């Protein structure tokens, strides 16, 4: 049988398109591209958060008895973002397979590898959402009006005056998605005009009071997160192609995800080795402020005990009973 091989560039492009189709949650956080980490000490970069603040004062009108007060422009803080994960999918292709089997490199080898890397990244992001130390909390039940839930969530998050109003989302599990999907409060997805990856389009069940509601089967059924994508930053770098590889391509998608595919020959076992991999790191943004809008931890030294004010922790109960009404005897 013939071996169907794809050109390296086409293989990687196929794999990255698969990643874009598969991933949902990484598009719900901000992304730091690979160029920022080149030459970074300890695989860590420091980014500024927040806005610079100046002070405006009233000055004398028609008199000049005192000088104008000069104030420093300050208030912007710093947070460290680190690469600390190497996600790898590697497989062997024997000489027997190369000689006797029909192998479509993109569909049969790199496609499944890309899906596995995508699933690994998805799991990391979702796990991070569940462990972020949010400052604000909210408890809801299945009896609560979804419109009141989103109104209260918006009120709580806006109280800290940090998270932008535009772009906030709900990420929910299957039980909550089923419950809210039956509510007339929800604007259907086909009426929202939203765009995104195929996976994200399939996951959006609609809008509540202008807020996207995105469902994922990868979280518990009663899971619910409300916040802005800036609550979590995903650093992602495509590794270089090593000089010893037989072929390989380092590629980046327009969506911000980066991955590298390489293939080489393992003479000790008479086989080719295909590997698709990516570097990654996750950091939640903790930039809590005082009543005057000043950062509580402008240097980032107290990051471990700081709180995230770009999302809220929501606990949900009573959503696991299904949505079918009990039939009348």
N, C-alpha and C positions, 0 to 999 in steps of 0.2 A: 504493500500500500504506500501511497505517497504521503509524505509529511508536509502538512500545510503550515508554512511559517509566515509570520508577519514581519514587516520591517520594524526595527527597534522603536522608531519614532511613533509608528502607528500603534504598536503594542502599548506603550506608555500612555498615549492619548486615550486609547480604549479603556485602560485601567483607571485613569483619572476621571473619565466620564462615568464609569461604574461607581466610583467613590461619591461623585456628586449626586448620582441617583439614589444611593443607599443612605446617605447621611441626613439626619434631621437636626439633632441637637447642636452640632457645631455651628450651624447657621443661626443659632439663637444666642451666640456669644460673639464678642469682638475677636478678631484674629490679628496676630502679629506675624508679618511675613518673614521669610528666611534671611533676607539681607541684613536685618537689624542685628543678627547674632554673629555675623562674621567678625572674628577677632575679639569677641567678648570674653572677658576674664571670668573663668569659672562657669562658662556657658550661661551667664546671667547679664541681663541688661537692666538699666534703670530708666523708667519712663515717668514723665511728669503727669500728674493728675490734677483735675480741678482747673480753675481759671485764676489768672493774676487779678489782684484786687487793688484798686486805687481808692483814695478817700476824697470825697467832695465836701467842701466846707463853704459856708456863707462868708462873704467878705464885706467890709464896710462899704456903705453907699455914700459917695460924695465926700467922704473923709478919708484920711490916710494917717491915722494915729498909731497903727500897729502894722508890723510886717506880715506878709502872707505866710501862713504856716506851711512848711514843706513836710510831706509824708512819704514814707517808703511805699513802693509798689511791691506787694508781697501776697502770700496766701497759697501759692501753688506748691503742692507736695510731690513726693516721689515714692514709687513703689517698684520693687525688684521683680522681674519676670525671668523665670529660669527654664531652660530645656533640661529635662531629666528622664525622659522616656524614649526608648528606641523600640518601635513597633515593627516586627519583622514577620513576614510569611515566606518561608523557603520550601522548595520541593525539588526532588530529583527526577530526572527524565532519563531512563536507561537507554543504552544503545538498541536493545530489543524494541523498546517503544518507538524510538526514533526511526528504526528500520521497518518495522512491521505494522505499526499502528498509524492511523490518521490523526494527527495532533494539530488542532487549530490553536496556535500559541496564544492568541488573544482571548478567545472564548474558553478554551479548556484549561489554560494554565494561569495566565496573568489575571484574567477576569475573576476567578475564584480567590486568587491571592489578594487582589484589591478589595474584594468584598470582606475578606477576613480582617484586613487592616482597618477598613471602614468600621466594621462592627466593634473592633477593639477600641478605636477612638470614640465611637458612640457611647460605649459603656463607661469609658473614663469621664466623659463630659457629664453624663447623667448621674454618675456616682458623685461627682464634684458638686452638682446642683444640690444633691441631698445633704451634703456635709458643710455647706457654706454657713458661717455663723452670722445669720441675718439679725439685725437689731430689732426689727419689727416682727410680730407674730399675729396670726389670726386663726381662729377656730370656726369651722363651718360644719353644717350638717346638710343632708340631702333635702331637708325641708326649707332651707334658705332660698329665697328668690335669687337666681343667678345675677340679676341686675343689681341687687343690693350687695351681693358679694363683690362684684367688680367696683362698685362705688366705694365700699369700705376699704378695699385693697388700694385703690387709687388715693384715698384720703390718707391712709397710713404711710404709703410710700412718699407722698408729696410733703408730708410733715417735716421731713429732713431737708427738703429743698436741694437735693443732689441729683437724683435720677431724672433724666429728661422725660418730658411728657410723651413725646412722639416715639413710637417704636416699642412701647411696652407690650409684653405678651403674657399669656397663660400657657404653661406646659402642663398637661393633665394626663392621668392614666385612663385606662379603658372604661372603668366604672363611672368616673366623673364625666367622661366624654359621652357615654351613652345617656346619662341623666340629662346633661345640658343639651344634647342634640334634640331631645324631645320638647325643649322649652321654646315657646314662641318669642322669647327674649333674644334668641340667637339669630343673627343675620347670616344666612347661608353663604358658604364660601364663593359660590359662583356669582354672588352679588357684591363681593367685596372688592373686586378688581385687583387683587393681590397677585404678585408674580414670585417666582423663586424656583428652586430645584424641583424636579418631579417628586422626590420624596417629601419635600416640604409642602408642595401643593396638595399631595394626597393626604397629608397629616392635618392640614388646616380644616377644622370642622365649621368654622365661621367666626363671627365677631360678636363680642358683647360690649355694647356701649363704645364701639370703635376700637376695642382691644382684640387682637388676634387670639384665638383659642386653638392651640396645637396639641394634638393627641399623639401619644407614643405607647406602643405595646411593650416597650423595654423598661418601663417603670411600673411600680405596683399600681393596681387598679385605682386606689384611693389617693395616689400621689397628685399634688398640685403645687405648682410654683408660679408666682407672679413677680415680674420684674422687668428690668431693661437689659438688653444684651450686654451693656457695658459692665454688668455685675461680674462677669467672668471673661477672662482673656485666655485664648488658646494660642500658644506659640507653636508654629509648625514649620519645619525645615526639611527640604529634600536633600538627603545625603549626596555627596559627590560620587561619581562613578570611579571606582578604583582602577588604577592602571593595569592591574592584572586581570580584569574582566574581559571576556571574549567580546561582549557587546553590552550596551547599556545606555540609558538615557535618564538624565535628571530633568524632571518636568514640573511645572507649576500650573494649576488651573486658574482661570480668571476669577473663580470664587474664593481663592486664597489658600486652597489646600495644596500641599506639596508632597510629592512622592518620587521615588527613584526605582527603576527596574534594572536589574543586571542579570546576565547569564554568563557562566563560565564552565570549563570542563574539569571534572574531577577524575584524573587519570587513575587514581588508586582504586576507584570503583567503576570505571568505564561508564560514566554517566555525565550528563549536563546538570547543572544546578541553576534553577531560576529563583530569584529573590526579589520581592517587592517590599520596600520598607520606607519608614518615615520617622523623623525625630519630632517629639512633641513635648509640651509642658503646659500645665494649667495653673492659673493664679486667679483667685477672686480679688476684686478691687475693694479695698477697705479704706474709704475716705470719709469717715464720719466727721461732722463739723459741729461747732458750738452754735449758740443762738445768733452770733454775729456773722456766721458763715466761715469762720476760720477753722482750718483743719486741726483736729485734735492730735494727729500724729504726722506732722509735715515731713519728718525725716524718714518715716517708715521703720524706725527702730522698735516700735511697739506693735508691729504688725500681728504678732501671734495672739495678742489679746484684743485687738481692734475688732470692730463690727462692720459688716457690710450693710450699706444703706441704699443699695441700688436694686434690692429685691426684698420680699418678705417671706417668712416661713409660714405656710398655711397647713393646718392639720384638718383632715376631712373625715367625718364619720357618717355611717348610714347610707353609703353609696353602693354597698355590695349586695343589695337585695334585688337587683335587676330593675327593668323598666316596664315589664308587662303588668297590667292590672290584674288583680285576682278575679277570675270569672265568677259571675253570680250563679249559685247552685240552681 
